[in-house]
């Protein structure tokens, strides 16, 4: 069974998204488990803030994981391409970790550590909404890779 760990910076402010996330978790429950980890954000200058957040994030990244950073500067992918990347990576990895940065973004060290950096949009969204996008795309990728009907 696959494990998806989603690491985000800061507290969950918008509880309205929780039901949508739970629905996609339920749909994938026979195929994958989800772990949601929040690390604190720091109210400091952006440079120091990103370094401290990166230190906290690194403590919750599991060993032997396929690491994907979500960032505005990342590569935009079609759903089919995202599905293919996950399919190929799942041949050698059973753990996937996704990092969603805070308001000032992420430290460069996390980009250097990542297997992949992607963007869902060039627009800025709250991390709770990005979690919704992510779990939906994970479900869609599963659907594409198993030739089901959700994506069509």
C-alpha positions in Angstrom: 0.0 0.0 0.0 1.2 3.5 -0.8 1.6 6.2 1.7 1.1 9.9 0.9 2.5 12.3 3.5 1.5 15.9 3.0 3.6 18.4 4.9 2.4 22.0 5.2 3.5 25.0 7.0 1.2 26.7 9.5 -2.1 25.9 11.1 -5.3 24.9 9.2 -7.4 28.0 9.2 -10.1 26.9 6.8 -11.9 23.8 8.1 -14.5 23.9 5.2 -12.0 22.0 3.0 -11.7 19.1 5.5 -14.8 17.3 4.2 -13.5 17.3 0.6 -10.1 16.0 1.6 -11.8 13.3 3.7 -13.9 12.2 0.7 -10.8 11.7 -1.5 -9.0 9.9 1.3 -12.0 7.6 1.6 -12.0 6.9 -2.2 -8.3 6.0 -2.1 -8.3 4.2 1.3 -8.0 0.7 -0.2 -5.0 1.8 -2.3 -3.1 4.4 -0.1 -3.0 5.9 3.3 -2.6 9.6 4.0 -0.6 11.4 6.6 -1.0 15.1 7.1 1.8 16.9 9.0 1.8 20.6 9.9 5.0 22.4 10.9 4.9 25.7 12.7 5.4 28.9 10.7 7.7 31.5 12.2 7.0 35.2 12.3 10.5 36.5 11.4 12.2 38.0 8.4 11.5 35.8 5.3 15.0 34.5 5.0 15.3 33.3 8.6 11.7 32.1 8.5 12.3 29.8 5.5 15.5 28.3 7.1 13.7 27.5 10.3 10.7 26.1 8.5 12.9 23.9 6.3 14.7 22.6 9.4 11.3 21.5 10.9 10.2 20.1 7.6 13.3 18.0 7.2 12.6 16.3 10.6 9.3 14.9 9.3 10.4 13.7 5.8 10.6 9.9 6.0 13.6 8.0 4.6 13.3 6.4 1.2 10.5 8.7 0.0 9.8 10.2 -3.3 9.8 13.9 -2.5 7.7 16.4 -4.4 7.7 20.1 -3.6 4.7 22.2 -4.6 5.7 25.7 -5.5 4.8 28.5 -7.9 8.2 28.1 -9.6 7.5 24.4 -10.2 6.7 22.7 -13.5 3.0 22.7 -14.5 1.8 19.2 -15.5 -1.2 17.8 -17.1 -3.0 15.2 -15.0 -1.9 12.4 -17.3 1.7 13.4 -16.9 1.4 13.6 -13.1 -0.2 10.2 -13.1 2.6 8.8 -15.2 5.3 10.2 -12.9 3.5 8.6 -9.9 3.1 5.3 -11.7 6.8 5.2 -12.6 8.0 6.3 -9.1 5.7 3.8 -7.4 7.8 1.0 -9.0 10.7 1.9 -6.6 8.9 3.9 -3.9 6.0 3.1 -1.7 6.2 6.4 0.2 5.5 9.8 -1.4 6.0 13.1 0.5 4.6 16.4 -0.7 5.7 19.7 0.8 3.4 22.8 0.6 5.3 25.9 1.7 4.3 28.8 3.9 3.5 32.4 3.0 7.1 33.2 2.1 7.8 30.0 0.2 10.4 27.3 0.9 14.1 27.3 1.5 16.2 26.4 -1.5 17.6 23.4 0.4 14.2 21.7 0.1 14.1 22.3 -3.7 17.6 20.7 -3.9 16.4 17.7 -2.0 13.2 17.2 -4.0 12.8 14.5 -6.7 10.3 16.8 -8.4 9.0 20.4 -8.1 5.5 21.1 -9.5 3.0 23.9 -9.6 -0.7 23.6 -9.7 -0.9 27.3 -10.8 1.1 30.4 -11.0 -1.5 32.0 -8.7 -1.1 31.9 -4.9 -3.6 29.9 -2.9 -4.0 29.0 0.8 -2.3 25.7 1.7 -5.6 24.2 2.7 -6.9 24.7 -0.8 -3.7 23.2 -2.3 -4.3 20.1 -0.2 -7.7 19.8 -1.8 -6.1 20.1 -5.3 -3.4 17.6 -4.3 -5.7 14.9 -3.0 -8.0 15.3 -5.9 -5.1 14.9 -8.3 -3.8 11.9 -6.5 -7.3 10.3 -6.9 -7.4 11.3 -10.5 -3.9 9.8 -11.1 -5.0 6.6 -9.6 -8.1 6.6 -11.9 -6.0 7.4 -14.9 -3.5 4.6 -14.1 -6.2 2.0 -13.5 -8.3 3.1 -16.5 -11.4 4.0 -14.6 -14.0 6.5 -15.4 -13.5 9.5 -13.1 -11.0 11.3 -15.4 -12.9 10.9 -18.6 
